[in-house]
Each structure stands twice: as C-alpha cells, then as structure tokens.
Amino acid sequence: MKRVLITGANSGMGLQLAKDYAADGWQVVACARDLSKLQQALAGIAFEACIFDMQQVDEINAVVSTLAPLDLVLLNAGNCEYIEDVRHFDAALFKRVINVNLIGTANCVSALIPHIKHGGRLAVVSSSVSFLPLTRAEAYGASKAGLDYLVRTLAIDLAPHNIAVSLIRPGFVDTPLTQKNDFAMPGQVSPEFASRAIRNGLAKGKSEISFPFGLISLLRVLSWLPHGLWRRLSQRMVRKA
C-alpha cells in the first residue's frame, strides 16, 4: 500500500487531499499543529497523525524520525497576508509570511527527504501568484516565488537520487484562507476540483501542475507583456478598484 504525507491536512486543500487519498486506498500521514482539530477534521478516516510546527525544524525532525518510508510527500501548508499600506511597509508581516511559506517548507524538506522512498516523489504547493506581481502581494508573492525556485532546483538535484519533484501552482481555491479575501477571485474552484487536479497530475508524473486552465492561460499571456506595460495596467486596475 502506498503512503502519502500531507501537511496542512486539517483544512482546505490539504484536508480534501487527505480524504481523497484515503478513499483511493493510500495510507495517509496527516500533518498539522493541533491534534484535536486534525482528528475532528478527519473523523471517520483512517490516518496516521504527525503533529509539529513547520517553523521548528528540531521538532519536525523528532516527530518524523520514526516514520515508515513514504511514496509521496505533499507539502501543502501555508499562509497568506497582504501589505495593506505600502507607505508603512509591515516588515514583521513580511517576515511572518516568508517564515511560514518558504522557511517552513524548507524545514519540512530537510526533515522529510530522507524518508522518501527510492522512486518516490516530493510535491510542493506554491501559487499562481508567482506568474505576475500583484497589488498588496509583496509578502505572499515573494514567498511563493521563492518556493518556485526552491522546487525547480530540488528537481534538478534530487533526480540523480531517483526522487521526482512536482511544483503545484493553483489559482483561487475556495478554502478558509481565501474566504478572508476582500476582492474578486476569477476562476475560483472547489477543494474537490483542486484535489482531483493535483492527484491526476501527480499520478501522471507531471513536474508542474497549474490550474484552472482558463485563469492560468490568462496569467501566462499577461506575464509575456513588457514589465512596464503590466505595471501601468495593474496601476490602472488598482485605481479603479
């Protein structure tokens, strides 16, 4: 039986992925910071709990030290906060987001790579925000752009060790995190859609998985524009908002 470890498994995409992989017959190692919330979220589903704080690398190492080998490690946990007033740039907020999304993921990578089977896969959830610089996303976008580079580099360096790597860049997914947003979210998809897209992409061995198609296609086209033109367009959109 195949084994998958999923971080952020107590809500949103991580929760849906845990449920769906369990339904597909995988052994699920579900990770979160709070055991009671994890047990409540996954009630009725067989899983192995793995409780740690992503920002505490020693804690992660201690918790995962006895894990059986894994076929798939899916690093999904993350956070999103926006810079609301750039004239009073919030460095503490910036550091907080970078620490969770980028440093926290690196901590998990460090602890979990030794537990991935020969021929296994590491998958990391980034974001479609990294296609373009977007208003208020200085912290979130920087953290996800950093993840993109980290994952693509890991794909090169882990290949000789027969560990495949996948970068996952979703658009807007209806989760407790995105429900806090106060702006339009074009192309928003359900957690079920996201889980299906991720699982199908990983099963096919894709190195990059981006969805939904319509939004990603638009972002790709816009990313080809000269930076100066995109900056002027985005500034106009901000003024109209």
PAPA-609923 format. One record per residue (C-alpha): x, y, z; residue in one letter; residue number from 0. Coordinates in steps of 0.5 Angstrom, whole numbers, padded with zeros to 4 digits. Layout:
residues N
<site><c1>X</c1><c2>Y</c2><c3>Z</c3><residu>a</residu><num>NUM</num></site>
...
***
This chain:
residues 241
<site><c1>0000</c1><c2>0000</c2><c3>0000</c3><residu>m</residu><num>0</num></site>
<site><c1>0003</c1><c2>0007</c2><c3>-0002</c3><residu>k</residu><num>1</num></site>
<site><c1>0004</c1><c2>0012</c2><c3>0003</c3><residu>r</residu><num>2</num></site>
<site><c1>0003</c1><c2>0020</c2><c3>0003</c3><residu>v</residu><num>3</num></site>
<site><c1>0005</c1><c2>0025</c2><c3>0008</c3><residu>l</residu><num>4</num></site>
<site><c1>0001</c1><c2>0031</c2><c3>0007</c3><residu>i</residu><num>5</num></site>
<site><c1>0002</c1><c2>0038</c2><c3>0011</c3><residu>t</residu><num>6</num></site>
<site><c1>-0004</c1><c2>0043</c2><c3>0013</c3><residu>g</residu><num>7</num></site>
<site><c1>-0008</c1><c2>0037</c2><c3>0013</c3><residu>a</residu><num>8</num></site>
<site><c1>-0014</c1><c2>0040</c2><c3>0018</c3><residu>n</residu><num>9</num></site>
<site><c1>-0017</c1><c2>0044</c2><c3>0013</c3><residu>s</residu><num>10</num></site>
<site><c1>-0018</c1><c2>0047</c2><c3>0006</c3><residu>g</residu><num>11</num></site>
<site><c1>-0014</c1><c2>0043</c2><c3>0000</c3><residu>m</residu><num>12</num></site>
<site><c1>-0010</c1><c2>0039</c2><c3>0005</c3><residu>g</residu><num>13</num></site>
<site><c1>-0016</c1><c2>0036</c2><c3>0008</c3><residu>l</residu><num>14</num></site>
<site><c1>-0019</c1><c2>0035</c2><c3>0002</c3><residu>q</residu><num>15</num></site>
<site><c1>-0013</c1><c2>0031</c2><c3>-0001</c3><residu>l</residu><num>16</num></site>
<site><c1>-0012</c1><c2>0027</c2><c3>0006</c3><residu>a</residu><num>17</num></site>
<site><c1>-0019</c1><c2>0025</c2><c3>0005</c3><residu>k</residu><num>18</num></site>
<site><c1>-0019</c1><c2>0023</c2><c3>-0003</c3><residu>d</residu><num>19</num></site>
<site><c1>-0012</c1><c2>0019</c2><c3>-0002</c3><residu>y</residu><num>20</num></site>
<site><c1>-0015</c1><c2>0015</c2><c3>0004</c3><residu>a</residu><num>21</num></site>
<site><c1>-0021</c1><c2>0014</c2><c3>-0001</c3><residu>a</residu><num>22</num></site>
<site><c1>-0016</c1><c2>0012</c2><c3>-0006</c3><residu>d</residu><num>23</num></site>
<site><c1>-0013</c1><c2>0006</c2><c3>-0001</c3><residu>g</residu><num>24</num></site>
<site><c1>-0007</c1><c2>0010</c2><c3>0001</c3><residu>w</residu><num>25</num></site>
<site><c1>-0004</c1><c2>0010</c2><c3>0008</c3><residu>q</residu><num>26</num></site>
<site><c1>-0005</c1><c2>0018</c2><c3>0010</c3><residu>v</residu><num>27</num></site>
<site><c1>0000</c1><c2>0021</c2><c3>0014</c3><residu>v</residu><num>28</num></site>
<site><c1>-0004</c1><c2>0027</c2><c3>0016</c3><residu>a</residu><num>29</num></site>
<site><c1>0000</c1><c2>0033</c2><c3>0019</c3><residu>c</residu><num>30</num></site>
<site><c1>-0002</c1><c2>0039</c2><c3>0023</c3><residu>a</residu><num>31</num></site>
<site><c1>0000</c1><c2>0043</c2><c3>0029</c3><residu>r</residu><num>32</num></site>
<site><c1>-0006</c1><c2>0042</c2><c3>0033</c3><residu>d</residu><num>33</num></site>
<site><c1>-0008</c1><c2>0034</c2><c3>0034</c3><residu>l</residu><num>34</num></site>
<site><c1>-0015</c1><c2>0035</c2><c3>0036</c3><residu>s</residu><num>35</num></site>
<site><c1>-0017</c1><c2>0040</c2><c3>0030</c3><residu>k</residu><num>36</num></site>
<site><c1>-0014</c1><c2>0035</c2><c3>0026</c3><residu>l</residu><num>37</num></site>
<site><c1>-0018</c1><c2>0029</c2><c3>0029</c3><residu>q</residu><num>38</num></site>
<site><c1>-0024</c1><c2>0033</c2><c3>0028</c3><residu>q</residu><num>39</num></site>
<site><c1>-0023</c1><c2>0035</c2><c3>0021</c3><residu>a</residu><num>40</num></site>
<site><c1>-0021</c1><c2>0027</c2><c3>0019</c3><residu>l</residu><num>41</num></site>
<site><c1>-0026</c1><c2>0024</c2><c3>0024</c3><residu>a</residu><num>42</num></site>
<site><c1>-0028</c1><c2>0017</c2><c3>0021</c3><residu>g</residu><num>43</num></site>
<site><c1>-0022</c1><c2>0017</c2><c3>0016</c3><residu>i</residu><num>44</num></site>
<site><c1>-0016</c1><c2>0012</c2><c3>0018</c3><residu>a</residu><num>45</num></site>
<site><c1>-0010</c1><c2>0016</c2><c3>0018</c3><residu>f</residu><num>46</num></site>
<site><c1>-0003</c1><c2>0017</c2><c3>0022</c3><residu>e</residu><num>47</num></site>
<site><c1>-0002</c1><c2>0024</c2><c3>0026</c3><residu>a</residu><num>48</num></site>
<site><c1>0004</c1><c2>0028</c2><c3>0025</c3><residu>c</residu><num>49</num></site>
<site><c1>0004</c1><c2>0034</c2><c3>0030</c3><residu>i</residu><num>50</num></site>
<site><c1>0009</c1><c2>0039</c2><c3>0029</c3><residu>f</residu><num>51</num></site>
<site><c1>0010</c1><c2>0047</c2><c3>0028</c3><residu>d</residu><num>52</num></site>
<site><c1>0013</c1><c2>0048</c2><c3>0021</c3><residu>m</residu><num>53</num></site>
<site><c1>0018</c1><c2>0053</c2><c3>0024</c3><residu>q</residu><num>54</num></site>
<site><c1>0021</c1><c2>0049</c2><c3>0029</c3><residu>q</residu><num>55</num></site>
<site><c1>0026</c1><c2>0044</c2><c3>0025</c3><residu>v</residu><num>56</num></site>
<site><c1>0028</c1><c2>0040</c2><c3>0031</c3><residu>d</residu><num>57</num></site>
<site><c1>0021</c1><c2>0039</c2><c3>0033</c3><residu>e</residu><num>58</num></site>
<site><c1>0020</c1><c2>0036</c2><c3>0026</c3><residu>i</residu><num>59</num></site>
<site><c1>0026</c1><c2>0032</c2><c3>0026</c3><residu>n</residu><num>60</num></site>
<site><c1>0024</c1><c2>0029</c2><c3>0032</c3><residu>a</residu><num>61</num></site>
<site><c1>0017</c1><c2>0028</c2><c3>0030</c3><residu>v</residu><num>62</num></site>
<site><c1>0018</c1><c2>0025</c2><c3>0023</c3><residu>v</residu><num>63</num></site>
<site><c1>0024</c1><c2>0021</c2><c3>0026</c3><residu>s</residu><num>64</num></site>
<site><c1>0020</c1><c2>0014</c2><c3>0026</c3><residu>t</residu><num>65</num></site>
<site><c1>0016</c1><c2>0015</c2><c3>0020</c3><residu>l</residu><num>66</num></site>
<site><c1>0016</c1><c2>0009</c2><c3>0015</c3><residu>a</residu><num>67</num></site>
<site><c1>0018</c1><c2>0010</c2><c3>0008</c3><residu>p</residu><num>68</num></site>
<site><c1>0014</c1><c2>0015</c2><c3>0004</c3><residu>l</residu><num>69</num></site>
<site><c1>0012</c1><c2>0014</c2><c3>-0003</c3><residu>d</residu><num>70</num></site>
<site><c1>0010</c1><c2>0022</c2><c3>-0003</c3><residu>l</residu><num>71</num></site>
<site><c1>0011</c1><c2>0028</c2><c3>0001</c3><residu>v</residu><num>72</num></site>
<site><c1>0006</c1><c2>0033</c2><c3>-0001</c3><residu>l</residu><num>73</num></site>
<site><c1>0008</c1><c2>0040</c2><c3>0003</c3><residu>l</residu><num>74</num></site>
<site><c1>0001</c1><c2>0044</c2><c3>0002</c3><residu>n</residu><num>75</num></site>
<site><c1>0001</c1><c2>0048</c2><c3>0009</c3><residu>a</residu><num>76</num></site>
<site><c1>0002</c1><c2>0056</c2><c3>0008</c3><residu>g</residu><num>77</num></site>
<site><c1>-0001</c1><c2>0062</c2><c3>0010</c3><residu>n</residu><num>78</num></site>
<site><c1>-0003</c1><c2>0069</c2><c3>0006</c3><residu>c</residu><num>79</num></site>
<site><c1>-0003</c1><c2>0076</c2><c3>0009</c3><residu>e</residu><num>80</num></site>
<site><c1>-0003</c1><c2>0082</c2><c3>0005</c3><residu>y</residu><num>81</num></site>
<site><c1>0001</c1><c2>0089</c2><c3>0005</c3><residu>i</residu><num>82</num></site>
<site><c1>-0005</c1><c2>0094</c2><c3>0006</c3><residu>e</residu><num>83</num></site>
<site><c1>-0001</c1><c2>0100</c2><c3>0007</c3><residu>d</residu><num>84</num></site>
<site><c1>0006</c1><c2>0100</c2><c3>0003</c3><residu>v</residu><num>85</num></site>
<site><c1>0008</c1><c2>0107</c2><c3>0005</c3><residu>r</residu><num>86</num></site>
<site><c1>0008</c1><c2>0104</c2><c3>0012</c3><residu>h</residu><num>87</num></site>
<site><c1>0011</c1><c2>0097</c2><c3>0010</c3><residu>f</residu><num>88</num></site>
<site><c1>0010</c1><c2>0092</c2><c3>0015</c3><residu>d</residu><num>89</num></site>
<site><c1>0017</c1><c2>0088</c2><c3>0016</c3><residu>a</residu><num>90</num></site>
<site><c1>0014</c1><c2>0084</c2><c3>0021</c3><residu>a</residu><num>91</num></site>
<site><c1>0008</c1><c2>0081</c2><c3>0017</c3><residu>l</residu><num>92</num></site>
<site><c1>0013</c1><c2>0080</c2><c3>0011</c3><residu>f</residu><num>93</num></site>
<site><c1>0018</c1><c2>0076</c2><c3>0016</c3><residu>k</residu><num>94</num></site>
<site><c1>0012</c1><c2>0072</c2><c3>0018</c3><residu>r</residu><num>95</num></site>
<site><c1>0009</c1><c2>0070</c2><c3>0011</c3><residu>v</residu><num>96</num></site>
<site><c1>0016</c1><c2>0068</c2><c3>0009</c3><residu>i</residu><num>97</num></site>
<site><c1>0018</c1><c2>0064</c2><c3>0015</c3><residu>n</residu><num>98</num></site>
<site><c1>0011</c1><c2>0060</c2><c3>0014</c3><residu>v</residu><num>99</num></site>
<site><c1>0011</c1><c2>0059</c2><c3>0007</c3><residu>n</residu><num>100</num></site>
<site><c1>0018</c1><c2>0059</c2><c3>0005</c3><residu>l</residu><num>101</num></site>
<site><c1>0023</c1><c2>0057</c2><c3>0011</c3><residu>i</residu><num>102</num></site>
<site><c1>0017</c1><c2>0053</c2><c3>0014</c3><residu>g</residu><num>103</num></site>
<site><c1>0017</c1><c2>0049</c2><c3>0007</c3><residu>t</residu><num>104</num></site>
<site><c1>0025</c1><c2>0049</c2><c3>0007</c3><residu>a</residu><num>105</num></site>
<site><c1>0025</c1><c2>0046</c2><c3>0014</c3><residu>n</residu><num>106</num></site>
<site><c1>0020</c1><c2>0040</c2><c3>0012</c3><residu>c</residu><num>107</num></site>
<site><c1>0024</c1><c2>0039</c2><c3>0006</c3><residu>v</residu><num>108</num></site>
<site><c1>0030</c1><c2>0038</c2><c3>0010</c3><residu>s</residu><num>109</num></site>
<site><c1>0027</c1><c2>0033</c2><c3>0015</c3><residu>a</residu><num>110</num></site>
<site><c1>0023</c1><c2>0029</c2><c3>0010</c3><residu>l</residu><num>111</num></site>
<site><c1>0027</c1><c2>0028</c2><c3>0004</c3><residu>i</residu><num>112</num></site>
<site><c1>0031</c1><c2>0022</c2><c3>0008</c3><residu>p</residu><num>113</num></site>
<site><c1>0024</c1><c2>0019</c2><c3>0009</c3><residu>h</residu><num>114</num></site>
<site><c1>0022</c1><c2>0019</c2><c3>0001</c3><residu>i</residu><num>115</num></site>
<site><c1>0023</c1><c2>0012</c2><c3>-0002</c3><residu>k</residu><num>116</num></site>
<site><c1>0027</c1><c2>0011</c2><c3>-0008</c3><residu>h</residu><num>117</num></site>
<site><c1>0023</c1><c2>0012</c2><c3>-0014</c3><residu>g</residu><num>118</num></site>
<site><c1>0018</c1><c2>0017</c2><c3>-0009</c3><residu>g</residu><num>119</num></site>
<site><c1>0016</c1><c2>0024</c2><c3>-0010</c3><residu>r</residu><num>120</num></site>
<site><c1>0016</c1><c2>0031</c2><c3>-0007</c3><residu>l</residu><num>121</num></site>
<site><c1>0011</c1><c2>0036</c2><c3>-0009</c3><residu>a</residu><num>122</num></site>
<site><c1>0010</c1><c2>0043</c2><c3>-0006</c3><residu>v</residu><num>123</num></site>
<site><c1>0004</c1><c2>0047</c2><c3>-0007</c3><residu>v</residu><num>124</num></site>
<site><c1>0006</c1><c2>0054</c2><c3>-0009</c3><residu>s</residu><num>125</num></site>
<site><c1>0001</c1><c2>0059</c2><c3>-0012</c3><residu>s</residu><num>126</num></site>
<site><c1>-0001</c1><c2>0062</c2><c3>-0019</c3><residu>s</residu><num>127</num></site>
<site><c1>0001</c1><c2>0069</c2><c3>-0016</c3><residu>v</residu><num>128</num></site>
<site><c1>0008</c1><c2>0068</c2><c3>-0018</c3><residu>s</residu><num>129</num></site>
<site><c1>0006</c1><c2>0069</c2><c3>-0025</c3><residu>f</residu><num>130</num></site>
<site><c1>0006</c1><c2>0076</c2><c3>-0024</c3><residu>l</residu><num>131</num></site>
<site><c1>0007</c1><c2>0082</c2><c3>-0019</c3><residu>p</residu><num>132</num></site>
<site><c1>0000</c1><c2>0083</c2><c3>-0016</c3><residu>l</residu><num>133</num></site>
<site><c1>-0002</c1><c2>0089</c2><c3>-0011</c3><residu>t</residu><num>134</num></site>
<site><c1>-0001</c1><c2>0088</c2><c3>-0004</c3><residu>r</residu><num>135</num></site>
<site><c1>0002</c1><c2>0081</c2><c3>-0005</c3><residu>a</residu><num>136</num></site>
<site><c1>0009</c1><c2>0084</c2><c3>-0003</c3><residu>e</residu><num>137</num></site>
<site><c1>0010</c1><c2>0078</c2><c3>0002</c3><residu>a</residu><num>138</num></site>
<site><c1>0006</c1><c2>0073</c2><c3>-0001</c3><residu>y</residu><num>139</num></site>
<site><c1>0008</c1><c2>0073</c2><c3>-0008</c3><residu>g</residu><num>140</num></site>
<site><c1>0015</c1><c2>0074</c2><c3>-0005</c3><residu>a</residu><num>141</num></site>
<site><c1>0015</c1><c2>0067</c2><c3>-0001</c3><residu>s</residu><num>142</num></site>
<site><c1>0011</c1><c2>0063</c2><c3>-0007</c3><residu>k</residu><num>143</num></site>
<site><c1>0017</c1><c2>0066</c2><c3>-0012</c3><residu>a</residu><num>144</num></site>
<site><c1>0022</c1><c2>0063</c2><c3>-0007</c3><residu>g</residu><num>145</num></site>
<site><c1>0018</c1><c2>0057</c2><c3>-0007</c3><residu>l</residu><num>146</num></site>
<site><c1>0018</c1><c2>0056</c2><c3>-0014</c3><residu>d</residu><num>147</num></site>
<site><c1>0026</c1><c2>0057</c2><c3>-0015</c3><residu>y</residu><num>148</num></site>
<site><c1>0027</c1><c2>0052</c2><c3>-0009</c3><residu>l</residu><num>149</num></site>
<site><c1>0023</c1><c2>0047</c2><c3>-0012</c3><residu>v</residu><num>150</num></site>
<site><c1>0025</c1><c2>0047</c2><c3>-0019</c3><residu>r</residu><num>151</num></site>
<site><c1>0032</c1><c2>0047</c2><c3>-0016</c3><residu>t</residu><num>152</num></site>
<site><c1>0031</c1><c2>0041</c2><c3>-0012</c3><residu>l</residu><num>153</num></site>
<site><c1>0028</c1><c2>0038</c2><c3>-0018</c3><residu>a</residu><num>154</num></site>
<site><c1>0035</c1><c2>0038</c2><c3>-0021</c3><residu>i</residu><num>155</num></site>
<site><c1>0039</c1><c2>0036</c2><c3>-0015</c3><residu>d</residu><num>156</num></site>
<site><c1>0034</c1><c2>0030</c2><c3>-0013</c3><residu>l</residu><num>157</num></site>
<site><c1>0034</c1><c2>0027</c2><c3>-0020</c3><residu>a</residu><num>158</num></site>
<site><c1>0040</c1><c2>0023</c2><c3>-0019</c3><residu>p</residu><num>159</num></site>
<site><c1>0038</c1><c2>0020</c2><c3>-0013</c3><residu>h</residu><num>160</num></site>
<site><c1>0031</c1><c2>0018</c2><c3>-0016</c3><residu>n</residu><num>161</num></site>
<site><c1>0027</c1><c2>0022</c2><c3>-0013</c3><residu>i</residu><num>162</num></site>
<site><c1>0022</c1><c2>0026</c2><c3>-0017</c3><residu>a</residu><num>163</num></site>
<site><c1>0019</c1><c2>0033</c2><c3>-0015</c3><residu>v</residu><num>164</num></site>
<site><c1>0013</c1><c2>0037</c2><c3>-0017</c3><residu>s</residu><num>165</num></site>
<site><c1>0011</c1><c2>0044</c2><c3>-0017</c3><residu>l</residu><num>166</num></site>
<site><c1>0004</c1><c2>0046</c2><c3>-0016</c3><residu>i</residu><num>167</num></site>
<site><c1>0001</c1><c2>0053</c2><c3>-0017</c3><residu>r</residu><num>168</num></site>
<site><c1>-0006</c1><c2>0053</c2><c3>-0016</c3><residu>p</residu><num>169</num></site>
<site><c1>-0011</c1><c2>0059</c2><c3>-0017</c3><residu>g</residu><num>170</num></site>
<site><c1>-0016</c1><c2>0061</c2><c3>-0013</c3><residu>f</residu><num>171</num></site>
<site><c1>-0019</c1><c2>0055</c2><c3>-0009</c3><residu>v</residu><num>172</num></site>
<site><c1>-0025</c1><c2>0056</c2><c3>-0004</c3><residu>d</residu><num>173</num></site>
<site><c1>-0022</c1><c2>0055</c2><c3>0003</c3><residu>t</residu><num>174</num></site>
<site><c1>-0022</c1><c2>0058</c2><c3>0010</c3><residu>p</residu><num>175</num></site>
<site><c1>-0016</c1><c2>0062</c2><c3>0007</c3><residu>l</residu><num>176</num></site>
<site><c1>-0019</c1><c2>0065</c2><c3>0001</c3><residu>t</residu><num>177</num></site>
<site><c1>-0025</c1><c2>0066</c2><c3>0004</c3><residu>q</residu><num>178</num></site>
<site><c1>-0022</c1><c2>0072</c2><c3>0008</c3><residu>k</residu><num>179</num></site>
<site><c1>-0020</c1><c2>0076</c2><c3>0001</c3><residu>n</residu><num>180</num></site>
<site><c1>-0024</c1><c2>0082</c2><c3>0000</c3><residu>d</residu><num>181</num></site>
<site><c1>-0023</c1><c2>0082</c2><c3>-0008</c3><residu>f</residu><num>182</num></site>
<site><c1>-0026</c1><c2>0078</c2><c3>-0014</c3><residu>a</residu><num>183</num></site>
<site><c1>-0023</c1><c2>0072</c2><c3>-0015</c3><residu>m</residu><num>184</num></site>
<site><c1>-0023</c1><c2>0070</c2><c3>-0022</c3><residu>p</residu><num>185</num></site>
<site><c1>-0024</c1><c2>0062</c2><c3>-0024</c3><residu>g</residu><num>186</num></site>
<site><c1>-0024</c1><c2>0060</c2><c3>-0016</c3><residu>q</residu><num>187</num></site>
<site><c1>-0025</c1><c2>0053</c2><c3>-0016</c3><residu>v</residu><num>188</num></site>
<site><c1>-0027</c1><c2>0048</c2><c3>-0010</c3><residu>s</residu><num>189</num></site>
<site><c1>-0023</c1><c2>0044</c2><c3>-0006</c3><residu>p</residu><num>190</num></site>
<site><c1>-0025</c1><c2>0038</c2><c3>-0009</c3><residu>e</residu><num>191</num></site>
<site><c1>-0023</c1><c2>0040</c2><c3>-0016</c3><residu>f</residu><num>192</num></site>
<site><c1>-0016</c1><c2>0042</c2><c3>-0014</c3><residu>a</residu><num>193</num></site>
<site><c1>-0015</c1><c2>0035</c2><c3>-0010</c3><residu>s</residu><num>194</num></site>
<site><c1>-0017</c1><c2>0032</c2><c3>-0017</c3><residu>r</residu><num>195</num></site>
<site><c1>-0013</c1><c2>0036</c2><c3>-0021</c3><residu>a</residu><num>196</num></site>
<site><c1>-0007</c1><c2>0035</c2><c3>-0016</c3><residu>i</residu><num>197</num></site>
<site><c1>-0008</c1><c2>0028</c2><c3>-0016</c3><residu>r</residu><num>198</num></site>
<site><c1>-0009</c1><c2>0027</c2><c3>-0023</c3><residu>n</residu><num>199</num></site>
<site><c1>-0002</c1><c2>0031</c2><c3>-0025</c3><residu>g</residu><num>200</num></site>
<site><c1>0002</c1><c2>0027</c2><c3>-0019</c3><residu>l</residu><num>201</num></site>
<site><c1>-0001</c1><c2>0020</c2><c3>-0022</c3><residu>a</residu><num>202</num></site>
<site><c1>0002</c1><c2>0022</c2><c3>-0029</c3><residu>k</residu><num>203</num></site>
<site><c1>0009</c1><c2>0025</c2><c3>-0026</c3><residu>g</residu><num>204</num></site>
<site><c1>0008</c1><c2>0032</c2><c3>-0028</c3><residu>k</residu><num>205</num></site>
<site><c1>0013</c1><c2>0036</c2><c3>-0026</c3><residu>s</residu><num>206</num></site>
<site><c1>0009</c1><c2>0042</c2><c3>-0026</c3><residu>e</residu><num>207</num></site>
<site><c1>0001</c1><c2>0043</c2><c3>-0024</c3><residu>i</residu><num>208</num></site>
<site><c1>-0002</c1><c2>0049</c2><c3>-0025</c3><residu>s</residu><num>209</num></site>
<site><c1>-0010</c1><c2>0050</c2><c3>-0025</c3><residu>f</residu><num>210</num></site>
<site><c1>-0015</c1><c2>0052</c2><c3>-0027</c3><residu>p</residu><num>211</num></site>
<site><c1>-0014</c1><c2>0052</c2><c3>-0034</c3><residu>f</residu><num>212</num></site>
<site><c1>-0017</c1><c2>0059</c2><c3>-0036</c3><residu>g</residu><num>213</num></site>
<site><c1>-0014</c1><c2>0063</c2><c3>-0031</c3><residu>l</residu><num>214</num></site>
<site><c1>-0007</c1><c2>0060</c2><c3>-0032</c3><residu>i</residu><num>215</num></site>
<site><c1>-0007</c1><c2>0061</c2><c3>-0039</c3><residu>s</residu><num>216</num></site>
<site><c1>-0009</c1><c2>0069</c2><c3>-0038</c3><residu>l</residu><num>217</num></site>
<site><c1>-0004</c1><c2>0070</c2><c3>-0033</c3><residu>l</residu><num>218</num></site>
<site><c1>0001</c1><c2>0066</c2><c3>-0038</c3><residu>r</residu><num>219</num></site>
<site><c1>-0001</c1><c2>0071</c2><c3>-0043</c3><residu>v</residu><num>220</num></site>
<site><c1>0000</c1><c2>0077</c2><c3>-0038</c3><residu>l</residu><num>221</num></site>
<site><c1>0007</c1><c2>0075</c2><c3>-0036</c3><residu>s</residu><num>222</num></site>
<site><c1>0009</c1><c2>0076</c2><c3>-0043</c3><residu>w</residu><num>223</num></site>
<site><c1>0008</c1><c2>0083</c2><c3>-0043</c3><residu>l</residu><num>224</num></site>
<site><c1>0014</c1><c2>0088</c2><c3>-0042</c3><residu>p</residu><num>225</num></site>
<site><c1>0014</c1><c2>0089</c2><c3>-0035</c3><residu>h</residu><num>226</num></site>
<site><c1>0013</c1><c2>0097</c2><c3>-0036</c3><residu>g</residu><num>227</num></site>
<site><c1>0006</c1><c2>0096</c2><c3>-0039</c3><residu>l</residu><num>228</num></site>
<site><c1>0004</c1><c2>0091</c2><c3>-0034</c3><residu>w</residu><num>229</num></site>
<site><c1>0006</c1><c2>0096</c2><c3>-0028</c3><residu>r</residu><num>230</num></site>
<site><c1>0002</c1><c2>0101</c2><c3>-0032</c3><residu>r</residu><num>231</num></site>
<site><c1>-0004</c1><c2>0096</c2><c3>-0033</c3><residu>l</residu><num>232</num></site>
<site><c1>-0004</c1><c2>0094</c2><c3>-0026</c3><residu>s</residu><num>233</num></site>
<site><c1>-0004</c1><c2>0101</c2><c3>-0023</c3><residu>q</residu><num>234</num></site>
<site><c1>-0010</c1><c2>0103</c2><c3>-0027</c3><residu>r</residu><num>235</num></site>
<site><c1>-0014</c1><c2>0097</c2><c3>-0024</c3><residu>m</residu><num>236</num></site>
<site><c1>-0012</c1><c2>0099</c2><c3>-0017</c3><residu>v</residu><num>237</num></site>
<site><c1>-0014</c1><c2>0106</c2><c3>-0018</c3><residu>r</residu><num>238</num></site>
<site><c1>-0021</c1><c2>0103</c2><c3>-0021</c3><residu>k</residu><num>239</num></site>
<site><c1>-0022</c1><c2>0098</c2><c3>-0015</c3><residu>a</residu><num>240</num></site>
***
